[in-house]
Amino acid sequence: MSGSTAVSPFSRLGIVVGMEAEAALIRPFLPHARFGLSGATLSGARQAVLDLLEGGVDALLSFGLAAGLDPALQPGAVVVPHNVLVNGERLPAAPTLLSWLGADRADVVGGDLLHSDVIVTAASRKMALYRETGCVALDMESGVVAEMAAARKVPFAVLRVVCDPADRTLPPAAVVALRPDGSLAVGALARSIVCNPFQIPALIQVGRDAGHARTAARAVLARRFG
């Protein structure tokens, strides 16, 4: 596709991410967008969205990695959900943004995405959430984006890439390993491994999964906007 496809259907797009490392994936493709960083916290997500809205954005995109809930989705699966389920309500993404993101492509998963206020690490919990909600994936920013966008009558959409699949329980070190800016929290990681060295094989697999997810994110962005 030509470079012109990178132009958003809205002139002042705001992109909400959990970590700076996620922003770094999409920023080269949408350099004129404005970014809000949540730091992977609920309060941070609310502040990021508020800052973007107060700054005058006319559309919001939630972008980054996600946890898989549908057991069929492997690391690297690209999810562009039609709805975000938050606090029991399914909020619809804007059709114009869905079309722009290529939601109808064969290599993109639709369905619904679940918002969570906390990190969900256990495979048993992810499978239970899938049975309860039917949502294909989960993240911690999209529900905030959806609710605040709906309140302001601003269109929104979500583009997420599955990092940890539904059948994998994250080791404790994976939860403490990253700082909000995406850099490695070496001290916390080392302490967790010392306390439980048996988690090392699972931690290595998490790293591989994250690599697959980042590669897939770059690939889908290049296909759509490159």
Residue pairs with C-beta under 8 A, 6 or more apart in sequence:
1 223
1 224
1 225
1 226
3 225
3 226
5 224
5 225
6 29
6 30
6 225
8 30
8 33
8 59
8 100
9 59
9 96
9 97
9 100
10 57
10 58
10 59
10 96
10 97
10 155
11 58
12 34
12 56
12 57
12 58
12 59
13 30
13 32
13 33
13 34
13 57
13 58
13 59
13 60
13 61
14 33
14 34
14 35
14 36
14 49
14 52
14 53
14 55
14 57
14 59
14 60
14 61
15 23
15 26
15 30
15 33
15 34
15 35
15 36
15 60
15 61
15 62
15 63
16 35
16 36
16 38
16 45
16 48
16 49
16 52
16 60
16 61
16 62
16 63
16 141
16 144
16 145
17 23
17 26
17 35
17 36
17 37
17 38
17 62
17 63
17 64
17 141
18 37
18 38
18 39
18 40
18 45
18 64
18 65
18 139
18 140
18 141
18 180
19 37
19 39
19 40
19 64
19 178
19 180
19 181
19 182
20 37
20 180
20 181
20 182
21 178
21 181
21 182
21 183
22 63
22 64
22 65
22 182
23 35
23 37
24 182
25 63
25 214
25 217
25 218
25 221
26 33
26 63
26 217
26 221
27 33
27 35
29 221
29 222
29 224
29 225
29 226
30 225
33 61
34 52
34 55
34 57
36 47
36 48
36 49
36 51
36 52
37 44
37 48
37 180
38 44
38 45
38 47
38 48
38 140
38 141
38 144
38 180
39 180
40 119
40 140
40 178
40 180
41 140
41 180
42 117
42 140
42 144
44 180
45 140
45 141
45 144
45 145
46 144
46 148
48 141
49 60
49 144
49 145
49 148
49 149
50 148
52 60
53 60
53 148
53 152
53 154
57 154
58 154
58 155
59 94
59 97
59 154
59 155
59 156
59 157
60 145
60 148
60 149
60 154
60 155
60 156
60 157
61 97
61 145
61 156
61 157
61 158
61 159
62 84
62 139
62 141
62 142
62 145
62 146
62 156
62 157
62 158
62 159
62 160
63 158
63 159
63 160
64 139
64 141
64 160
64 161
65 139
65 160
65 161
65 162
65 163
65 210
65 213
65 217
66 79
66 113
66 137
66 138
66 139
66 160
66 161
66 162
66 163
67 120
67 126
67 137
67 138
67 139
67 162
67 163
67 164
67 166
68 74
68 75
68 77
68 126
68 136
68 137
68 138
68 162
68 164
68 165
68 166
69 114
69 126
69 127
69 129
69 130
69 133
69 135
69 136
69 137
69 138
69 166
70 109
70 111
70 130
70 136
70 137
70 166
71 127
71 130
71 165
71 166
71 167
73 79
73 109
73 136
73 137
73 162
73 165
73 166
74 162
74 165
74 212
75 162
75 163
75 164
75 165
75 208
75 209
75 210
75 212
75 213
75 216
76 161
76 162
76 212
76 213
76 215
76 216
77 109
77 137
77 161
77 162
77 216
78 107
78 108
78 109
78 159
78 160
78 161
78 162
78 216
78 217
78 220
79 108
79 109
79 110
79 111
79 113
79 136
79 137
79 158
79 159
79 160
79 161
79 162
80 93
80 98
80 101
80 102
80 103
80 108
80 109
80 110
80 157
80 158
80 159
80 160
81 93
81 110
81 111
81 112
81 113
81 135
81 136
81 137
81 142
81 158
81 160
82 92
82 93
82 98
82 103
82 110
82 111
82 112
83 90
83 91
83 92
83 93
83 112
83 113
84 90
84 91
84 93
84 112
84 113
84 114
84 115
84 142
84 143
84 145
84 146
84 158
85 91
85 112
85 113
85 114
85 115
85 133
85 135
85 143
86 114
86 115
86 142
86 143
86 144
86 146
86 147
87 115
87 143
87 147
90 112
91 146
91 147
91 149
91 150
93 146
93 155
93 156
93 157
93 158
94 155
94 156
94 157
96 155
97 155
97 156
97 157
98 104
98 157
100 157
101 108
101 157
101 159
101 224
102 108
102 220
102 223
102 224
103 110
107 220
107 223
108 220
109 136
109 137
111 134
111 135
111 136
112 133
112 134
112 135
112 136
113 135
113 136
113 137
113 138
113 139
113 142
113 158
113 160
114 129
114 133
114 135
114 137
114 138
114 143
115 138
115 139
115 140
115 142
115 143
115 144
115 146
116 138
116 139
116 140
116 143
117 140
118 140
119 140
119 170
119 175
120 126
120 129
120 138
121 169
121 170
121 174
121 175
122 169
123 166
123 167
123 168
123 169
124 169
126 138
126 166
127 166
127 167
129 135
129 138
130 136
130 166
137 160
137 162
139 158
139 160
142 158
142 160
145 156
145 158
146 156
146 158
149 155
149 156
150 156
159 220
161 213
161 214
161 216
161 217
161 220
162 213
163 209
163 210
163 213
164 170
164 174
164 206
164 209
165 209
168 202
168 205
168 206
168 209
169 202
170 202
170 206
171 196
171 199
171 202
171 203
171 206
172 192
172 195
172 196
172 199
173 189
173 192
173 193
173 196
173 199
173 203
174 202
174 203
174 206
176 185
176 188
176 189
176 192
177 184
177 185
177 188
177 189
177 192
177 203
178 184
178 185
179 185
192 199
193 199
193 200
193 203
